[in-house]
Amino acid sequence: MFLVFYGIIDLVGWHRWAFPFAVIGTNALAAYLSSSVARLGQITDIFTRAGAPYSGDADALVHAMLLLAVEWAILYRLYRRRIFLSA
């Protein structure tokens, strides 16, 4: 898979679709720590609990997608402000 992505991104030059992954990758430490430090899972659970009777079996999927969207928005803000966490 690494060879395929290398070929697509570097050799062919199709790199615009990989931007969301670049945002996550530049602050991977912040993405990893966000669930334990900021407790984003509990915050997003408040919003998904209200819609749980309507989502049925897709409740876990909706919660995960909302959590990913919130984390990505925070990481994008850090990316735009050029704030990068490192160990």
C-alpha positions in Angstrom: 0.0 0.0 0.0 2.9 2.3 0.7 4.1 1.8 -2.8 0.7 2.5 -4.2 0.3 5.8 -2.3 3.8 6.8 -3.1 3.1 6.3 -6.8 -0.2 8.2 -6.6 0.9 11.1 -4.5 4.6 11.6 -5.5 5.0 10.2 -8.9 1.6 10.9 -10.5 1.1 14.2 -8.5 -2.4 13.6 -7.2 -1.9 15.0 -3.7 -5.0 17.2 -3.1 -7.1 14.3 -1.9 -4.5 13.5 0.8 -4.9 16.9 2.5 -7.2 15.6 5.4 -4.6 13.0 6.1 -1.8 15.6 6.1 -3.7 17.6 8.7 -4.0 14.6 11.0 -0.5 13.5 10.4 1.1 16.8 11.2 -0.4 16.8 14.7 -0.7 13.1 15.3 0.3 13.5 18.9 -2.5 16.0 19.5 -4.9 13.6 17.8 -3.8 10.7 20.0 -4.0 12.7 23.2 -7.2 14.5 22.5 -9.4 11.6 23.6 -7.8 11.4 27.0 -7.0 15.0 27.7 -10.0 16.8 26.4 -12.5 14.0 26.8 -14.0 14.6 23.4 -15.7 11.3 23.5 -17.8 12.3 26.4 -18.6 15.7 24.9 -19.8 14.2 21.6 -21.7 11.5 23.5 -24.0 14.3 24.8 -25.0 15.1 21.2 -25.3 11.6 19.9 -27.3 10.4 22.9 -30.2 12.7 21.9 -30.4 11.1 18.5 -29.9 7.5 19.6 -33.6 6.5 19.3 -33.6 7.7 15.7 -30.2 6.2 14.6 -30.9 2.6 15.6 -28.0 0.3 14.9 -25.9 3.1 13.4 -25.5 4.8 16.8 -21.9 3.8 17.2 -21.1 4.9 13.6 -22.7 8.3 14.1 -20.8 8.8 17.3 -17.5 7.9 15.7 -18.1 10.1 12.7 -19.0 13.1 14.9 -15.9 12.5 17.1 -13.7 12.3 14.0 -15.2 15.5 12.6 -14.7 17.4 15.9 -11.1 16.1 16.2 -10.3 17.0 12.6 -11.7 20.5 13.0 -9.5 21.1 16.0 -6.5 19.7 14.2 -7.2 21.8 11.2 -7.3 24.9 13.4 -3.9 24.0 14.8 -2.6 23.3 11.3 -3.8 26.7 10.0 -2.1 28.5 13.0 1.1 26.4 12.4 1.0 24.9 15.9 2.6 21.5 15.9 3.0 19.3 19.0 6.1 17.1 19.2 7.5 14.8 21.8 
